[in-house]
Amino acid sequence: MTNLTTATPPAAIAAQRSTAVLDDAHVGDIRGALGTIRLDDTAPRLGLSAKLKTLLAIVGPGLIVMVGDNDAGAFATYGQAGQNYGTKLLWTLLLLIPVLYVNQEMVLRLGAVTGVGHARLILERFGKFWGAFSVIDLFLLNALTLVTEFIGITLAAGYLGLPKAASVVLAAAIIVASAFTGSFRRFERIAIILCAASLLLVPIYFIVHPATSQMAHDFVVPTMPGGSGELATVMLLIIGIVGTTVAPWQLFFQQSYVIDKRITPRFMKYEKADLCIGIAVVVIGAAAMMGFTAAAFAGTKGFGNFSDAGGIATGLEAHAGKLAGVLFAIALLDASIIGAFAVSLSTAYAIGDVFGMKHSLHRGVKGAKGFYAVYAGLVGAAAAIVLIPGSPLGLLTEGVQTLAGVLLPSASVFLLLLCNDKAVLGPWVNGAKTNAFTSAVVGVLVTLSIILTASVLFPDISANAIMNIMAGCGVVGVVAIGYAEVRRRRKGWARAGAGIDRSGRDEWRMPALETLTKPVMSTGRKIGMGALRTYLLLAMVLVVIKIVEVALGQ
């Protein structure tokens, strides 16, 4: 543990409280798992040793949010890609690296600069409808995602020969107890140990030893496996990879966790390094999973017939021995627990932020009863659902992936709008290049969301229909960009993010929310937001109806 300076003066705390920070537990020293930085520590980090100590103290938010997304659902998705198509979809991970970085960099910037959680900013800047919508859909989606984490726990326990009920109850107890210590540092230490355990996927890779040259080729050269008849199936799997790697809860979790860790703008470059470490770990794990799953099932009856993560463990044992299967089951158990940590916390943070409840891991249970009640309630409910005999667990897993894909564009749209809100981010608003890249990503996500919704409503959707949807979305996107550019030139506006004064930004923090001028919605933005609202409500209702119909049919 590093301790970079000593006392924290009241003046420093008072200065930070004058900003929009909503919970005073979010003000003070940074007490990370691997080090401490005092609030009044303004010394420059000139030497390698000082920079390393600072990085160790900051490491946590980016690492946990990334590894937490390599959860039970990710194991199933990456495993399905490897078992059914070999390593031919590895290139999707390479394309997702810049998406992961840009999305999460914007979120950590919002957290460090504003001191206010994602859901609260949406509520304050876009009104009660979108604020309520963001919290309600996050709550429901996260509750279902938690169920998939416990499904992963049951699959791992089943392979290891452990009793299902006892394993679920014990895992739930560990997940709850780890957060109920009243110490941010203790929680983060447990989480980072679990993150380190996720690297168990690496030795499995070397035990199975897939063809490295083939993996390297497929990582950088995009190919579409199968023939034209399989295009629809492959496209849906690609959407699943995108949805499980860029999940909506990540945005809410990292912003609030950065705030709870008390990270300020002056440590932004260290938090970006933390994010890069997390991205590296998650991509290495995902690539290893696709690689060893492809090698284990190649030439067997199981190739092209994915069932679940438990089947992967069995296949690894048959191909490379019992040790490979056991390591995979332990990694799955670890991933499910850390995923449950992150998903539960993102919900508790968001609800605490919006409803004004005390919401910090620095507080004990008595000091933040509502926050801990939400966290424990979600975990307990998910564990109970998994233990109910006859629960449609497979259908729940598919439903989570579908809803996540449908809702992801809205989360990205609000992220982009908030990061261009000068009242919120001041000199930290997006630059023109970041806006261009993120706008393109949002367009792709909207297209994938529409394809996913259509595939749920019409299970036999053809490849031609999917191509038509993509072409239609492309035309709409080009028209929208053209309209925006023509309007900008007529009005004489500068491009968003251009010519921003960045001076003094290390000390700049968002003022208190009540002092901010409400944003003025342009006609184009109102039309766009209205269309987004209509699509999301319609898509969610139709998808839920379809899921219920399938459940009743089963």
C-alpha positions, 0 to 999 in steps of 0.5 A, a space after each residue: 500500500 502506498 501513502 503519498 502524503 499526510 493530513 487532509 485539510 478542511 479547506 480542501 474538503 470544503 472546496 470540493 463540496 462546493 461542486 455538484 458532488 451529491 454524497 459527502 462520502 464521495 469527498 476526501 482521500 482516494 483509498 484504493 486497493 493498492 494505495 492512498 492519495 490524500 486530498 491535499 496531495 498536489 505534488 507533481 509526479 515527476 519520477 517513475 516511482 511516483 507515477 507508478 504509486 499513483 497508478 496503483 492507487 487509481 487502478 480499479 474502476 476501469 479494470 473492474 468494469 471491463 473484467 466484470 463485463 466478461 461475465 457468465 453471459 460473455 462466457 456463453 457468447 464467446 464460447 458459442 462463437 468459438 464452438 460454432 464458428 472456430 476463430 473466424 469471429 475474432 476480428 469483432 474483438 479488434 473492432 470493439 477495442 476503440 469502441 470500448 475505450 471511447 465509450 468508457 473514457 467519456 464515462 470516466 470523464 463525466 464521473 471525475 468532472 461532475 461528481 454526479 452519477 449517469 442516471 442523475 445527469 440524464 434526469 436533470 438535463 433531459 427531464 423526468 421521462 428520460 430520467 425515469 426511463 433510464 433508471 427503470 430499464 437499468 433496474 429491470 435489465 440488471 435484475 435479469 442480468 443478475 439471474 444470468 450470473 447465478 445461472 453461470 454459478 450453477 453451471 460451474 458448480 454442476 461441473 465441479 460436482 457441488 450442490 446447486 442450492 448450497 453453491 447459489 446461497 454461498 455465492 450470494 452470501 459472498 457477493 453481499 458480504 463483500 460490499 457490506 464491510 463499510 470499507 471501499 478499500 476492502 471491497 476493491 481489494 476483493 474485486 481486484 483479486 477476482 479480476 486477477 483470477 479471470 486470468 485463469 483463461 490464459 493457462 487454459 489457452 496454453 493447455 489446449 494450444 490452439 493454432 496461434 497463426 490462425 488466431 492472429 490471422 482471424 484477429 486482423 482479417 474480417 471474415 464471415 463464417 458459413 454461407 449466405 444461408 447462415 448470415 442471419 444467424 452469424 449477424 445475431 451472434 455478432 450483435 450478441 458479442 457487441 451487446 455482451 462487450 459494450 453493455 449499458 450497465 457499464 456506463 452507469 457503473 464506471 461513472 458512479 464508481 469513479 465518483 465513489 473512489 473520489 477520483 478528480 480530473 487531475 488524475 485523468 491520465 492514470 484512470 485512462 491507463 487503468 481503463 486500458 489495462 482493463 480492456 487488455 485483460 478483457 480482450 485477452 480473456 475473450 480471445 483466449 476463450 474463442 481460441 481454446 473453445 474452437 480447438 477443443 470442439 474442432 472435428 467433434 460432434 459438438 462443433 456447431 452445436 453449442 449448448 451452454 458454458 457447462 458443455 464447454 467445460 465438458 468439451 475441454 476435459 474431453 480434448 485436453 484433460 480434467 485440469 482444463 475443464 476444472 480451470 474453466 469452471 473456476 473461471 466461470 464461477 469467478 466471472 459470475 461473481 464479479 459480474 454480479 458485484 458490478 451489476 448490483 452496484 451499478 443499480 444501487 448507485 443509480 437509484 441512490 443518485 436519483 432518489 437522493 439516498 446516501 450511496 457509497 461503499 465508504 459508508 457502513 450499512 447504518 449510514 446508507 440503508 437504502 443503498 445496501 438494501 437495493 444491492 442485497 435485494 437484487 442479489 437475493 431475488 436473482 438467487 431465488 429465481 435460479 433456485 425455483 424449480 422449472 424456471 425458464 433460465 435459458 429463455 431469461 438469458 436470451 431475453 437479457 441479451 435481446 433487451 441489452 441490445 435494444 437499449 444500448 443505442 439510447 445509453 450511447 446517445 445520452 452519453 454523447 449528448 452529455 459529453 457535449 454539454 458545456 454546462 456539465 463538462 466545461 473544458 472537458 467536452 468532446 472534441 470533434 474527432 471523438 464526436 465523429 467516431 461516437 456518432 458513427 458508433 451510435 449509428 451502428 448500434 441503432 442498426 444492430 438494435 433494429 436487426 435484433 428487434 426484427 429477428 426476435 419478432 420474426 425468427 425466420 428473418 432472411 439474410 436479404 431482410 437483414 441487408 435491407 435493414 442495414 441499407 435503409 439505416 445507412 440511407 437514413 444516417 447519410 440523410 441525417 448527417 447531410 441535414 445536420 451539416 446543411 443546417 450548421 452552415 446556414 446558421 453559421 455554427 461551428 462544429 461540435 467540439 471545435 475550438 474549445 478552450 481547454 485551459 485550466 481544466 485540471 481544476 475545473 469541476 461541474 458547479 452544483 446542479 441547481 445552478 446550471 442553465 437548462 439545455 435548449 433543445 433544437 428542433 432536430 434534436 427534439 425530432 430525433 429524441 422523439 423518434 428514439 423514445 417511440 422506437 425504444 418503447 415499441 421495441 421493448 413492448 414487442 420484445 417482452 410480448 414475444 418473450 412471454 409468448 415463448 415462455 407460455 408456449 414452453 
